[in-house]
Amino acid sequence: QVQLVESGGGLVQVGGSLRLSCAASGTGININSMGWYRQAPGNKRELVATFTSGGGTLYADSVKGRFVIFRDNAKNTMYLQMNSLKIEDTAVYYCSALRFLSSSYRYWGQGTQVTVSS
């Protein structure tokens, strides 16, 4: 059974930093599809950053240069380092991954709240 568990969210001031973690357990995840999404109240869930099938990374334009996605394969953990946080980064952040050999079935974590205050 696959589980994705996020942690590291919280309240931070504008310009501050946070690091989110996503611990993956179970088998059947395509690790090259792991990524971070976020959803703010009244908005659709959107991609923040993800690993790509080619082994690279992809970022939303709104976070380029401020956020970094990385992982520790030995710990089955993915991270999102968020710097220079803005009010508009406030959202629930979700860890996600495709099921192995699937292009459509996606696992989700429970989400972690990030609130940026002025």
C-alpha positions in Angstrom: 0.0 0.0 0.0 1.4 3.4 -1.0 1.5 6.2 1.4 2.8 9.7 0.9 3.1 11.8 4.1 3.9 15.5 4.0 5.4 17.5 6.8 7.1 20.8 7.3 4.3 23.3 6.7 3.6 26.2 9.0 3.3 29.9 9.3 6.1 32.1 8.0 6.6 35.8 7.3 7.1 37.2 3.8 10.6 36.6 2.6 11.1 33.6 4.9 11.8 30.0 4.1 10.3 26.6 4.7 11.3 23.1 3.8 8.6 20.6 3.1 9.2 16.8 3.2 7.3 14.0 1.6 8.0 10.5 3.0 7.0 7.7 0.6 6.3 4.2 1.7 5.1 1.1 -0.1 5.9 -0.1 -3.5 4.6 0.9 -6.9 5.6 4.5 -7.2 7.2 6.0 -10.2 9.8 8.1 -8.4 10.6 10.1 -11.5 7.0 11.4 -11.5 7.1 12.7 -7.9 6.2 16.3 -7.4 4.6 19.0 -5.4 1.2 20.6 -6.0 -0.6 23.3 -4.1 -4.2 24.5 -3.8 -5.2 27.9 -2.4 -8.8 28.6 -1.3 -11.0 29.1 -4.3 -8.3 28.0 -6.7 -7.6 24.8 -8.6 -4.8 22.5 -7.6 -1.7 23.5 -9.5 1.7 22.1 -10.2 4.5 23.7 -8.2 7.5 21.5 -9.0 8.1 18.0 -10.2 10.8 15.5 -11.3 10.5 14.5 -15.0 10.9 11.2 -16.7 14.1 12.5 -18.3 15.6 12.9 -14.8 15.3 16.6 -14.7 13.0 19.0 -12.8 10.2 21.3 -13.8 8.9 24.3 -11.9 5.9 26.6 -12.2 6.9 30.0 -13.4 5.7 31.6 -10.2 8.3 29.7 -8.1 11.3 29.5 -10.4 14.4 30.8 -8.7 12.8 30.6 -5.3 11.8 26.9 -4.8 14.0 23.8 -5.2 12.8 20.2 -5.4 15.1 17.5 -4.4 15.1 14.0 -3.0 17.0 11.5 -0.9 16.4 8.1 -2.5 18.0 6.3 0.5 15.3 7.8 2.7 12.5 7.6 0.1 11.9 11.2 0.8 11.3 14.2 -1.4 11.7 17.8 -0.3 10.7 21.2 -1.4 12.9 24.0 -0.2 10.9 27.3 -0.4 12.8 30.6 -0.2 11.7 34.2 -0.5 8.1 33.2 0.3 5.3 35.5 -0.8 1.8 36.0 0.4 0.6 34.3 -2.8 2.4 31.1 -1.9 -0.1 30.5 0.9 -1.8 27.2 0.1 -2.1 23.5 1.1 0.8 21.7 -0.5 0.5 18.2 -1.6 3.0 15.5 -2.5 2.1 13.3 -5.5 3.4 10.5 -7.6 2.1 8.4 -10.5 1.6 4.7 -10.0 4.4 2.7 -11.5 3.7 2.0 -15.2 0.7 4.3 -15.2 0.4 7.6 -16.9 -2.8 8.6 -15.2 -3.2 7.0 -11.8 -1.8 9.4 -9.2 -1.3 9.0 -5.5 -1.7 12.0 -3.2 -0.6 12.8 0.3 -2.9 14.5 2.9 -1.4 17.9 2.4 0.4 20.4 4.6 -0.7 24.0 5.1 1.8 26.8 4.3 0.7 30.2 5.4 2.8 33.3 4.5 2.0 36.4 6.5 3.0 40.0 6.0 
